[in-house]
Amino acid sequence: MFEWFISFRYLRARHKQKFISLISLISVAGITMGVMALIVVLAVYSGFTNGLRDQILGINSHIIVQRLGGIIPDYTLVRDRIVTVNDVTGATPYLYAQTLLSGARGGTGVVLRGIDPSTARGVIALPEQMIEGTIDDLIQDEDARLPNIILGSALAADLHVSVGDKVRLISPSGPLTPMGIIPKIKTCRVTGLFESGMYEYDSSIAYMHIPAVQKFLQSGDVVHGIEVTVREKELNRADRVGKQIVKLLGSGFIAKDWMAMNRNLFAAFKLEKIGMFICVALIILVAALNIISALIMVVMEKEKDIAILKSMGTTSRSIMKIFFNQGLVIGLTGTFLGVAGGLGLCEILSRYKFIELPSNVYPMNTLPIKVLPMDVTIIAVSAIVITLSATIYPSWKASKVKPAEVLS
């Protein structure tokens, strides 16, 4: 208690050199700004990571089950066996092809995905992403002349088509004749538009019913794989569920989870997050250097006081604590203000979303914010550790003051 009493006296006292008080205020401000900036930056990075993950999982499922050889002929039976695995919440077959799509004003390459609307709900987020029409519109009689197709909103805008218009599917893998390869062409009717929020998907994906895609590709009653979803609590352990599925289906099947398929992307995000933490933490380091300067000048100003305290029996350890406590108060004050300011700014950015992002560049329309308690804890602890480390040398310097030399 004695050390704390003296520490607060020195903090409240007016210094002969006002520059010392100014440096102390700058130190607190530096720590506050550094902590605030770190919280906001890491919240934005976490928001981008979670937002991108949600967007990816909105188009793709948690696990994709495929068979060696590329096709699954008995896919209905395979799907029924997959849904019996623990933690699996849904499964739906899919068919995949790269084709050309043309409208009244040009054409472009697209990824054509055949889906089963009856089992796709809850597995892919397409039903929730529909802005016109529903996925049930894809279901038609086998003798329907024009198959229905759902386009991404950006893709429809590029082709200048809307719901009710006709488009043509062109597959370059047609039959080989003496005149060359004759492309397969199929006219379709646009019955729906979707918008996932990711321009890359909205501008390049089209959906059709699996039987219609099979007929267009002349592939027979086969699919390329089964998309699977797992319980939310098992999302980060989807690989374990994938192994259970492969074990149940037997040899010849493989399972790819969403983490493995996007490993490089999320590894890059993690590396960038660490790099940004280090860069912004330099603000706190600069503030810590200011603390060293301020405390050293306080020690020089209070040399006579220190000498008197030592003459009265105060130990060097107590002298160290006095100045160590001053640095601790500065660090805690700056950290508290920084955490409060950072969380407050994140709340404002998250609630009002006044920073808009171009949708053709970023996977979301507004600045994403996701505050993780662990990130805030690491930032606060790091700031306190850095500031406390900065007080060691000035405190040690104060403890080495020799009363005989100062008072002589």
JOQUI-V567937 format. One record per pair of residues at least 6 apart in sequence whose ideal C-beta (glycine too) atoms are under 8 Angstrom apart, sorted by the first residue. I is the first residue (numbers start at 0). J is the second residue. D is the distance in Angstrom with one decimal. If there is no record, write none. Layout:
BEGIN
i=I j=J d=D
i=I j=J d=D
END
This chain:
BEGIN
i=1 j=317 d=6.8
i=2 j=317 d=5.5
i=2 j=320 d=4.0
i=2 j=321 d=5.0
i=2 j=324 d=6.0
i=3 j=324 d=5.8
i=5 j=308 d=7.6
i=5 j=321 d=4.8
i=6 j=320 d=7.8
i=6 j=321 d=5.2
i=6 j=322 d=7.5
i=6 j=324 d=3.8
i=6 j=325 d=5.1
i=6 j=328 d=6.9
i=7 j=328 d=7.8
i=9 j=297 d=6.5
i=9 j=301 d=6.8
i=9 j=321 d=7.2
i=9 j=325 d=6.1
i=10 j=325 d=5.9
i=10 j=328 d=6.2
i=13 j=20 d=7.6
i=14 j=20 d=5.5
i=14 j=297 d=7.2
i=14 j=300 d=6.3
i=15 j=300 d=6.1
i=16 j=296 d=6.7
i=16 j=300 d=6.6
i=18 j=296 d=7.5
i=19 j=293 d=5.7
i=19 j=296 d=4.9
i=19 j=297 d=6.0
i=19 j=300 d=6.9
i=22 j=289 d=5.4
i=22 j=292 d=5.7
i=22 j=293 d=4.2
i=22 j=296 d=7.3
i=23 j=289 d=8.0
i=23 j=290 d=7.9
i=23 j=293 d=4.8
i=23 j=329 d=6.3
i=25 j=286 d=7.5
i=25 j=289 d=5.4
i=26 j=286 d=5.0
i=26 j=287 d=7.7
i=26 j=289 d=4.1
i=26 j=290 d=4.7
i=26 j=293 d=6.0
i=26 j=329 d=5.6
i=26 j=333 d=7.0
i=27 j=286 d=7.8
i=27 j=329 d=5.7
i=27 j=332 d=5.4
i=27 j=333 d=4.5
i=27 j=336 d=7.3
i=28 j=286 d=7.7
i=28 j=333 d=7.4
i=29 j=282 d=6.2
i=29 j=283 d=7.1
i=29 j=285 d=5.8
i=29 j=286 d=2.8
i=29 j=289 d=6.1
i=29 j=333 d=7.2
i=30 j=283 d=5.8
i=30 j=286 d=4.5
i=30 j=287 d=7.8
i=30 j=329 d=7.4
i=30 j=330 d=6.4
i=30 j=332 d=7.9
i=30 j=333 d=2.7
i=30 j=334 d=6.1
i=30 j=336 d=8.0
i=30 j=337 d=6.2
i=30 j=382 d=5.9
i=30 j=386 d=6.4
i=31 j=333 d=4.8
i=31 j=334 d=8.0
i=31 j=336 d=4.3
i=31 j=337 d=4.3
i=31 j=340 d=6.4
i=32 j=282 d=6.0
i=32 j=337 d=7.1
i=33 j=279 d=6.6
i=33 j=280 d=6.8
i=33 j=282 d=3.5
i=33 j=283 d=3.7
i=33 j=285 d=7.9
i=33 j=286 d=6.1
i=33 j=337 d=6.7
i=33 j=382 d=6.8
i=34 j=283 d=6.9
i=34 j=333 d=6.9
i=34 j=334 d=5.6
i=34 j=336 d=7.8
i=34 j=337 d=2.6
i=34 j=338 d=6.0
i=34 j=340 d=7.8
i=34 j=341 d=6.2
i=34 j=378 d=5.9
i=34 j=379 d=7.0
i=34 j=382 d=5.2
i=35 j=337 d=4.6
i=35 j=338 d=8.0
i=35 j=340 d=4.4
i=35 j=341 d=4.2
i=35 j=344 d=6.7
i=36 j=279 d=5.1
i=36 j=282 d=6.3
i=36 j=341 d=7.6
i=37 j=276 d=6.6
i=37 j=279 d=5.0
i=37 j=280 d=6.6
i=37 j=283 d=7.8
i=37 j=337 d=7.9
i=37 j=341 d=7.2
i=37 j=378 d=4.7
i=38 j=337 d=7.2
i=38 j=338 d=6.8
i=38 j=341 d=3.0
i=38 j=342 d=6.6
i=38 j=344 d=7.9
i=38 j=345 d=6.6
i=38 j=370 d=7.2
i=38 j=374 d=7.3
i=38 j=375 d=6.1
i=38 j=378 d=5.9
i=39 j=341 d=5.6
i=39 j=344 d=5.6
i=39 j=345 d=6.0
i=39 j=348 d=7.6
i=40 j=275 d=5.4
i=40 j=276 d=7.7
i=40 j=279 d=5.6
i=41 j=272 d=6.5
i=41 j=275 d=7.4
i=41 j=276 d=6.6
i=41 j=371 d=7.4
i=41 j=374 d=4.6
i=41 j=378 d=7.2
i=42 j=341 d=7.8
i=42 j=345 d=4.9
i=42 j=368 d=5.0
i=42 j=369 d=5.9
i=42 j=370 d=4.8
i=42 j=371 d=7.6
i=42 j=374 d=7.3
i=43 j=366 d=6.4
i=43 j=367 d=6.7
i=43 j=368 d=6.5
i=44 j=268 d=6.9
i=44 j=271 d=7.0
i=44 j=272 d=4.6
i=44 j=275 d=6.6
i=45 j=272 d=7.8
i=45 j=369 d=4.0
i=45 j=370 d=7.4
i=45 j=371 d=5.4
i=45 j=374 d=6.7
i=46 j=366 d=7.4
i=46 j=367 d=3.0
i=46 j=368 d=4.8
i=46 j=369 d=4.0
i=47 j=268 d=7.1
i=47 j=362 d=8.0
i=47 j=363 d=7.7
i=47 j=367 d=5.5
i=48 j=265 d=6.8
i=48 j=268 d=5.0
i=48 j=272 d=7.8
i=48 j=369 d=7.7
i=49 j=367 d=7.2
i=49 j=369 d=5.1
i=50 j=362 d=6.3
i=50 j=363 d=4.8
i=50 j=367 d=4.4
i=50 j=369 d=7.9
i=51 j=264 d=7.6
i=51 j=268 d=7.7
i=51 j=362 d=5.2
i=52 j=257 d=7.8
i=52 j=261 d=8.0
i=52 j=265 d=7.6
i=54 j=195 d=6.3
i=54 j=196 d=5.7
i=54 j=197 d=4.8
i=54 j=200 d=7.8
i=54 j=362 d=4.9
i=54 j=363 d=7.3
i=55 j=257 d=6.8
i=55 j=261 d=6.2
i=56 j=124 d=7.5
i=56 j=257 d=6.1
i=57 j=123 d=7.3
i=57 j=124 d=3.7
i=57 j=127 d=7.9
i=57 j=128 d=6.6
i=57 j=195 d=5.5
i=57 j=196 d=7.7
i=58 j=123 d=6.9
i=58 j=124 d=7.2
i=58 j=195 d=5.8
i=58 j=197 d=7.3
i=58 j=200 d=5.2
i=58 j=204 d=7.2
i=59 j=123 d=7.6
i=59 j=226 d=7.4
i=59 j=257 d=6.5
i=59 j=260 d=7.4
i=60 j=91 d=7.8
i=60 j=122 d=5.5
i=60 j=123 d=6.2
i=60 j=226 d=3.6
i=60 j=227 d=5.7
i=60 j=228 d=5.4
i=60 j=257 d=7.5
i=61 j=227 d=6.2
i=61 j=228 d=5.0
i=61 j=229 d=5.0
i=61 j=234 d=6.6
i=61 j=237 d=4.8
i=61 j=240 d=7.9
i=61 j=256 d=6.6
i=61 j=257 d=5.3
i=62 j=226 d=7.5
i=62 j=227 d=4.1
i=62 j=228 d=7.6
i=62 j=229 d=6.8
i=62 j=237 d=5.5
i=62 j=240 d=6.5
i=62 j=241 d=4.9
i=62 j=244 d=7.0
i=62 j=254 d=5.5
i=62 j=255 d=6.9
i=62 j=256 d=5.2
i=62 j=257 d=7.2
i=63 j=224 d=5.3
i=63 j=225 d=7.4
i=63 j=226 d=5.9
i=63 j=227 d=7.3
i=63 j=254 d=7.2
i=63 j=255 d=4.9
i=63 j=260 d=7.4
i=64 j=77 d=7.4
i=64 j=81 d=6.5
i=64 j=90 d=7.8
i=64 j=224 d=5.9
i=64 j=225 d=4.3
i=64 j=226 d=7.9
i=64 j=227 d=6.1
i=64 j=241 d=7.7
i=64 j=244 d=5.9
i=64 j=245 d=7.8
i=64 j=248 d=7.3
i=64 j=252 d=6.2
i=64 j=253 d=7.4
i=64 j=254 d=5.2
i=65 j=71 d=7.5
i=65 j=223 d=6.9
i=65 j=224 d=4.3
i=65 j=225 d=8.0
i=65 j=252 d=7.1
i=65 j=253 d=5.5
i=65 j=254 d=7.9
i=65 j=255 d=7.3
i=66 j=224 d=7.7
i=66 j=251 d=5.8
i=66 j=252 d=5.5
i=66 j=253 d=7.7
i=67 j=251 d=5.2
i=67 j=252 d=7.5
i=67 j=253 d=6.8
i=68 j=251 d=7.8
i=69 j=223 d=6.5
i=70 j=218 d=7.5
i=70 j=221 d=4.3
i=70 j=222 d=7.1
i=70 j=223 d=6.3
i=71 j=77 d=5.8
i=71 j=92 d=7.4
i=71 j=221 d=6.3
i=71 j=222 d=5.4
i=71 j=223 d=7.3
i=71 j=224 d=6.7
i=71 j=225 d=7.0
i=72 j=219 d=7.7
i=72 j=220 d=7.0
i=72 j=221 d=5.0
i=74 j=92 d=4.5
i=74 j=221 d=7.1
i=74 j=222 d=4.5
i=74 j=225 d=6.6
i=75 j=92 d=7.7
i=77 j=225 d=6.0
i=77 j=248 d=6.6
i=78 j=90 d=4.9
i=78 j=91 d=7.1
i=78 j=92 d=6.0
i=78 j=118 d=7.0
i=78 j=225 d=5.5
i=80 j=247 d=6.2
i=80 j=248 d=6.5
i=81 j=87 d=6.2
i=81 j=90 d=4.5
i=81 j=225 d=6.0
i=81 j=227 d=5.9
i=81 j=244 d=5.7
i=81 j=247 d=7.6
i=81 j=248 d=7.5
i=82 j=89 d=7.1
i=82 j=90 d=5.2
i=83 j=247 d=7.6
i=84 j=240 d=6.7
i=84 j=243 d=5.2
i=84 j=244 d=5.4
i=84 j=247 d=6.0
i=85 j=240 d=7.8
i=85 j=243 d=7.0
i=86 j=229 d=5.1
i=86 j=230 d=4.9
i=86 j=233 d=4.6
i=86 j=240 d=5.3
i=87 j=227 d=5.9
i=87 j=228 d=7.3
i=87 j=229 d=6.0
i=87 j=240 d=6.5
i=87 j=244 d=7.4
i=88 j=121 d=6.6
i=88 j=228 d=5.0
i=88 j=229 d=6.3
i=88 j=230 d=5.9
i=89 j=118 d=7.2
i=89 j=120 d=7.9
i=89 j=121 d=4.5
i=89 j=122 d=4.3
i=89 j=227 d=7.1
i=89 j=228 d=4.7
i=90 j=118 d=6.9
i=90 j=122 d=6.6
i=90 j=225 d=5.3
i=90 j=226 d=6.8
i=90 j=227 d=4.7
i=90 j=228 d=7.5
i=91 j=114 d=6.6
i=91 j=115 d=5.4
i=91 j=118 d=4.0
i=91 j=119 d=4.7
i=91 j=122 d=4.6
i=91 j=123 d=7.2
i=91 j=225 d=7.0
i=91 j=226 d=5.3
i=92 j=114 d=7.9
i=92 j=115 d=5.7
i=92 j=118 d=7.4
i=92 j=209 d=6.5
i=92 j=222 d=4.2
i=92 j=224 d=7.3
i=92 j=225 d=5.5
i=92 j=226 d=7.7
i=93 j=112 d=6.0
i=93 j=113 d=6.3
i=93 j=114 d=5.9
i=93 j=209 d=7.7
i=93 j=222 d=6.1
i=93 j=223 d=6.4
i=93 j=224 d=5.9
i=93 j=225 d=7.5
i=93 j=226 d=5.6
i=94 j=112 d=7.0
i=94 j=113 d=3.3
i=94 j=114 d=8.0
i=94 j=209 d=5.4
i=94 j=212 d=4.7
i=94 j=213 d=6.6
i=94 j=216 d=7.5
i=94 j=218 d=7.4
i=94 j=221 d=7.9
i=94 j=222 d=5.0
i=94 j=223 d=5.6
i=95 j=110 d=7.1
i=95 j=111 d=7.4
i=95 j=112 d=5.9
i=95 j=113 d=7.5
i=95 j=223 d=4.9
i=95 j=224 d=7.8
i=96 j=110 d=7.7
i=96 j=111 d=4.6
i=96 j=113 d=7.8
i=96 j=170 d=7.0
i=96 j=212 d=6.7
i=96 j=215 d=7.9
i=96 j=216 d=5.8
i=97 j=108 d=6.7
i=97 j=109 d=7.6
i=97 j=110 d=6.0
i=97 j=111 d=7.3
i=98 j=108 d=7.5
i=98 j=109 d=6.1
i=98 j=111 d=5.0
i=98 j=168 d=5.4
i=98 j=169 d=6.3
i=98 j=170 d=5.0
i=98 j=171 d=7.8
i=99 j=106 d=5.6
i=99 j=107 d=7.3
i=99 j=108 d=5.8
i=99 j=109 d=7.2
i=99 j=168 d=7.4
i=99 j=169 d=4.1
i=99 j=170 d=7.6
i=99 j=171 d=7.2
i=100 j=106 d=6.0
i=100 j=107 d=6.2
i=100 j=108 d=7.7
i=100 j=109 d=4.5
i=100 j=111 d=7.9
i=100 j=150 d=7.9
i=100 j=154 d=7.5
i=100 j=158 d=6.9
i=100 j=166 d=5.7
i=100 j=167 d=7.2
i=100 j=168 d=6.0
i=100 j=169 d=7.4
i=100 j=205 d=6.2
i=101 j=107 d=8.0
i=101 j=158 d=7.4
i=101 j=166 d=6.6
i=101 j=167 d=4.8
i=101 j=169 d=6.4
i=102 j=158 d=3.4
i=102 j=159 d=6.0
i=102 j=160 d=4.5
i=102 j=164 d=7.1
i=102 j=166 d=5.1
i=102 j=167 d=7.9
i=103 j=158 d=7.7
i=103 j=159 d=6.2
i=103 j=160 d=6.9
i=103 j=164 d=7.4
i=104 j=158 d=6.8
i=104 j=159 d=4.4
i=105 j=157 d=7.7
i=105 j=158 d=6.7
i=105 j=159 d=7.9
i=106 j=158 d=7.2
i=106 j=167 d=7.8
i=106 j=169 d=7.4
i=107 j=154 d=7.2
i=107 j=157 d=6.0
i=107 j=158 d=7.0
i=107 j=203 d=7.9
i=108 j=203 d=7.4
i=109 j=154 d=6.6
i=109 j=203 d=5.7
i=109 j=204 d=6.7
i=109 j=205 d=4.9
i=110 j=203 d=5.6
i=110 j=204 d=5.1
i=110 j=205 d=7.2
i=111 j=168 d=6.9
i=111 j=205 d=5.4
i=111 j=206 d=8.0
i=111 j=207 d=6.5
i=111 j=212 d=6.4
i=112 j=204 d=6.4
i=112 j=205 d=7.2
i=112 j=206 d=5.4
i=112 j=207 d=7.6
i=112 j=212 d=7.9
i=113 j=206 d=7.7
i=113 j=207 d=5.6
i=113 j=208 d=6.7
i=113 j=209 d=4.1
i=113 j=211 d=7.1
i=113 j=212 d=3.3
i=113 j=213 d=6.9
i=113 j=222 d=7.3
i=114 j=123 d=7.2
i=114 j=125 d=7.4
i=114 j=134 d=7.3
i=114 j=137 d=7.3
i=114 j=206 d=5.7
i=114 j=207 d=7.7
i=114 j=208 d=7.2
i=114 j=209 d=6.5
i=115 j=208 d=7.5
i=115 j=209 d=5.4
i=116 j=134 d=4.4
i=116 j=135 d=5.3
i=116 j=137 d=5.5
i=116 j=138 d=5.8
i=116 j=208 d=7.1
i=117 j=138 d=7.8
i=119 j=125 d=6.5
i=119 j=126 d=7.3
i=119 j=134 d=6.3
i=120 j=126 d=5.4
i=120 j=134 d=7.7
i=121 j=228 d=6.6
i=122 j=226 d=5.4
i=122 j=227 d=7.3
i=122 j=228 d=5.0
i=123 j=226 d=6.6
i=124 j=195 d=7.4
i=125 j=134 d=5.7
i=125 j=149 d=7.7
i=125 j=193 d=5.9
i=125 j=206 d=6.7
i=126 j=133 d=7.1
i=126 j=134 d=5.4
i=128 j=193 d=4.4
i=128 j=194 d=5.9
i=128 j=195 d=5.2
i=129 j=149 d=7.6
i=129 j=191 d=5.8
i=129 j=192 d=7.3
i=129 j=193 d=5.2
i=130 j=152 d=6.4
i=130 j=192 d=5.3
i=130 j=193 d=6.5
i=130 j=194 d=5.2
i=131 j=161 d=8.0
i=131 j=162 d=5.0
i=131 j=191 d=5.6
i=131 j=192 d=4.5
i=132 j=149 d=6.7
i=132 j=162 d=6.0
i=132 j=190 d=5.0
i=132 j=191 d=2.7
i=132 j=192 d=6.8
i=133 j=191 d=6.6
i=134 j=149 d=6.9
i=134 j=191 d=7.2
i=134 j=206 d=7.3
i=136 j=147 d=5.5
i=136 j=149 d=7.6
i=136 j=190 d=4.1
i=136 j=191 d=5.6
i=137 j=147 d=5.3
i=137 j=148 d=7.8
i=137 j=149 d=6.7
i=137 j=190 d=7.2
i=137 j=191 d=8.0
i=137 j=206 d=6.8
i=137 j=207 d=6.3
i=137 j=208 d=4.2
i=137 j=211 d=7.6
i=138 j=208 d=6.0
i=139 j=146 d=6.5
i=139 j=147 d=6.1
i=139 j=208 d=6.6
i=139 j=211 d=7.2
i=141 j=210 d=6.6
i=145 j=165 d=7.2
i=145 j=186 d=5.9
i=145 j=187 d=6.1
i=145 j=188 d=4.6
i=146 j=185 d=7.0
i=146 j=187 d=5.2
i=146 j=188 d=7.5
i=146 j=207 d=6.0
i=146 j=208 d=7.0
i=146 j=211 d=3.8
i=146 j=214 d=7.8
i=146 j=215 d=7.5
i=147 j=187 d=6.8
i=147 j=188 d=5.6
i=147 j=189 d=7.9
i=147 j=190 d=4.2
i=147 j=191 d=7.8
i=147 j=207 d=7.1
i=147 j=208 d=7.2
i=147 j=211 d=7.7
i=148 j=166 d=6.7
i=148 j=168 d=7.7
i=148 j=187 d=4.1
i=148 j=188 d=6.9
i=148 j=189 d=5.9
i=148 j=190 d=6.9
i=148 j=205 d=5.6
i=148 j=206 d=7.0
i=148 j=207 d=5.2
i=149 j=189 d=7.6
i=149 j=190 d=6.6
i=149 j=191 d=4.1
i=149 j=192 d=7.0
i=149 j=193 d=6.1
i=149 j=205 d=6.7
i=149 j=206 d=4.2
i=149 j=207 d=7.6
i=150 j=158 d=7.6
i=150 j=160 d=7.3
i=150 j=166 d=7.6
i=150 j=189 d=5.9
i=150 j=191 d=7.7
i=150 j=192 d=5.9
i=150 j=193 d=7.6
i=150 j=205 d=5.2
i=151 j=192 d=7.3
i=151 j=193 d=6.0
i=151 j=194 d=7.1
i=151 j=195 d=7.3
i=151 j=200 d=6.3
i=151 j=201 d=3.6
i=151 j=202 d=5.9
i=151 j=203 d=7.0
i=151 j=204 d=5.3
i=151 j=205 d=7.3
i=152 j=192 d=5.1
i=152 j=193 d=6.8
i=152 j=194 d=4.4
i=152 j=201 d=5.3
i=153 j=198 d=5.7
i=153 j=201 d=4.0
i=153 j=202 d=3.8
i=153 j=359 d=7.8
i=154 j=201 d=6.5
i=154 j=202 d=5.1
i=154 j=203 d=6.5
i=154 j=204 d=7.2
i=154 j=205 d=6.8
i=155 j=161 d=6.4
i=155 j=189 d=6.9
i=155 j=192 d=5.5
i=157 j=202 d=6.4
i=158 j=166 d=6.5
i=160 j=166 d=5.9
i=160 j=189 d=5.7
i=161 j=189 d=6.8
i=161 j=192 d=7.6
i=162 j=189 d=5.5
i=162 j=190 d=6.4
i=162 j=191 d=6.6
i=162 j=192 d=6.4
i=163 j=188 d=7.2
i=163 j=189 d=6.6
i=163 j=190 d=7.9
i=164 j=188 d=7.6
i=164 j=189 d=5.2
i=165 j=186 d=5.6
i=165 j=187 d=6.9
i=165 j=188 d=5.7
i=165 j=189 d=7.4
i=166 j=186 d=7.5
i=166 j=187 d=5.5
i=166 j=189 d=6.1
i=167 j=184 d=5.8
i=167 j=185 d=6.9
i=167 j=186 d=5.3
i=167 j=187 d=7.3
i=168 j=183 d=7.9
i=168 j=184 d=7.0
i=168 j=185 d=4.5
i=168 j=186 d=7.8
i=168 j=187 d=5.9
i=168 j=215 d=6.2
i=169 j=182 d=5.3
i=169 j=183 d=7.3
i=169 j=184 d=5.3
i=170 j=182 d=6.0
i=170 j=183 d=4.3
i=170 j=184 d=7.9
i=170 j=215 d=6.9
i=170 j=216 d=6.8
i=171 j=180 d=6.9
i=171 j=182 d=5.4
i=172 j=180 d=7.5
i=172 j=183 d=7.5
i=172 j=216 d=8.0
i=173 j=180 d=5.3
i=173 j=181 d=4.5
i=173 j=182 d=4.6
i=173 j=183 d=4.6
i=174 j=180 d=7.2
i=174 j=181 d=5.7
i=183 j=215 d=6.7
i=183 j=216 d=7.9
i=183 j=217 d=7.6
i=185 j=215 d=5.0
i=187 j=207 d=7.2
i=193 j=201 d=7.4
i=193 j=206 d=7.7
i=194 j=201 d=5.8
i=195 j=201 d=5.7
i=196 j=358 d=7.1
i=196 j=362 d=6.5
i=196 j=363 d=6.0
i=196 j=364 d=6.8
i=197 j=362 d=4.6
i=198 j=358 d=5.6
i=198 j=359 d=4.5
i=198 j=360 d=7.7
i=198 j=362 d=7.9
i=199 j=362 d=7.9
i=207 j=215 d=7.7
i=209 j=222 d=6.6
i=212 j=218 d=7.9
i=213 j=219 d=6.7
i=213 j=220 d=6.4
i=213 j=221 d=7.3
i=227 j=240 d=7.7
i=227 j=241 d=8.0
i=227 j=244 d=6.9
i=227 j=254 d=7.8
i=229 j=237 d=5.5
i=229 j=240 d=5.0
i=233 j=239 d=7.5
i=233 j=240 d=6.0
i=235 j=258 d=7.4
i=237 j=256 d=3.9
i=237 j=257 d=6.1
i=237 j=258 d=6.5
i=238 j=256 d=4.6
i=238 j=258 d=6.6
i=238 j=259 d=6.7
i=240 j=256 d=7.7
i=241 j=254 d=3.3
i=241 j=255 d=7.2
i=241 j=256 d=5.0
i=242 j=254 d=7.0
i=244 j=252 d=7.6
i=244 j=254 d=5.2
i=245 j=252 d=5.4
i=245 j=253 d=6.6
i=245 j=254 d=5.1
i=258 j=265 d=7.2
i=280 j=381 d=6.6
i=280 j=385 d=7.6
i=283 j=381 d=7.4
i=283 j=382 d=5.3
i=283 j=385 d=5.3
i=283 j=386 d=7.6
i=284 j=385 d=6.2
i=286 j=333 d=6.8
i=286 j=386 d=7.4
i=287 j=385 d=5.0
i=287 j=386 d=5.5
i=287 j=388 d=7.0
i=287 j=389 d=3.8
i=288 j=389 d=6.9
i=290 j=326 d=5.5
i=290 j=329 d=5.8
i=290 j=330 d=7.4
i=290 j=386 d=6.0
i=290 j=389 d=4.5
i=290 j=390 d=6.5
i=291 j=389 d=4.9
i=291 j=390 d=7.7
i=291 j=392 d=6.4
i=291 j=393 d=6.0
i=293 j=329 d=7.9
i=294 j=322 d=5.6
i=294 j=325 d=6.4
i=294 j=326 d=6.1
i=294 j=389 d=8.0
i=294 j=390 d=6.2
i=294 j=393 d=3.4
i=294 j=394 d=7.3
i=295 j=392 d=7.8
i=295 j=393 d=4.9
i=295 j=396 d=6.6
i=297 j=322 d=7.1
i=297 j=325 d=7.2
i=297 j=393 d=7.6
i=298 j=305 d=7.3
i=298 j=322 d=6.6
i=298 j=393 d=5.7
i=298 j=396 d=5.6
i=298 j=397 d=4.5
i=298 j=400 d=7.6
i=301 j=397 d=7.8
i=302 j=400 d=5.7
i=302 j=405 d=5.0
i=303 j=405 d=5.9
i=303 j=406 d=7.1
i=305 j=318 d=6.0
i=305 j=397 d=5.8
i=305 j=400 d=4.6
i=305 j=405 d=7.5
i=306 j=400 d=5.9
i=306 j=401 d=7.6
i=306 j=402 d=4.0
i=306 j=405 d=3.9
i=306 j=406 d=5.1
i=307 j=402 d=7.5
i=307 j=406 d=7.5
i=308 j=317 d=7.9
i=308 j=318 d=6.7
i=309 j=315 d=7.6
i=309 j=318 d=7.0
i=309 j=400 d=6.9
i=309 j=402 d=4.8
i=310 j=402 d=4.9
i=310 j=406 d=7.2
i=315 j=398 d=3.9
i=315 j=399 d=7.4
i=316 j=398 d=7.2
i=318 j=394 d=7.7
i=318 j=397 d=5.2
i=318 j=398 d=4.6
i=318 j=400 d=7.4
i=319 j=394 d=4.3
i=319 j=395 d=6.4
i=319 j=397 d=6.7
i=319 j=398 d=4.5
i=320 j=394 d=7.6
i=321 j=394 d=7.8
i=321 j=397 d=7.2
i=322 j=390 d=6.6
i=322 j=393 d=5.6
i=322 j=394 d=4.2
i=322 j=397 d=4.9
i=323 j=387 d=7.5
i=323 j=390 d=5.1
i=323 j=391 d=7.6
i=323 j=394 d=4.5
i=325 j=390 d=7.3
i=326 j=386 d=6.1
i=326 j=387 d=6.5
i=326 j=389 d=6.3
i=326 j=390 d=2.9
i=326 j=393 d=7.4
i=326 j=394 d=7.4
i=327 j=386 d=7.5
i=327 j=387 d=6.3
i=327 j=390 d=7.0
i=329 j=386 d=6.6
i=330 j=382 d=6.7
i=330 j=383 d=5.4
i=330 j=385 d=7.8
i=330 j=386 d=3.0
i=330 j=387 d=6.2
i=330 j=390 d=7.9
i=331 j=383 d=6.8
i=333 j=382 d=7.1
i=333 j=386 d=7.2
i=334 j=379 d=5.4
i=334 j=382 d=4.6
i=334 j=383 d=5.7
i=334 j=386 d=7.6
i=337 j=382 d=6.9
i=338 j=375 d=6.5
i=338 j=378 d=7.6
i=338 j=379 d=5.7
i=341 j=375 d=7.7
i=341 j=378 d=7.9
i=342 j=370 d=6.7
i=342 j=375 d=7.3
i=345 j=368 d=5.2
i=345 j=370 d=5.2
i=348 j=354 d=6.7
i=348 j=366 d=6.0
i=348 j=368 d=5.1
i=349 j=368 d=4.1
i=352 j=365 d=4.1
i=352 j=366 d=7.1
i=354 j=365 d=6.4
i=354 j=366 d=4.1
i=355 j=364 d=6.3
i=355 j=365 d=5.7
i=355 j=366 d=7.9
i=356 j=363 d=6.4
i=356 j=364 d=6.1
i=356 j=365 d=6.4
i=356 j=366 d=6.4
i=358 j=364 d=5.4
END
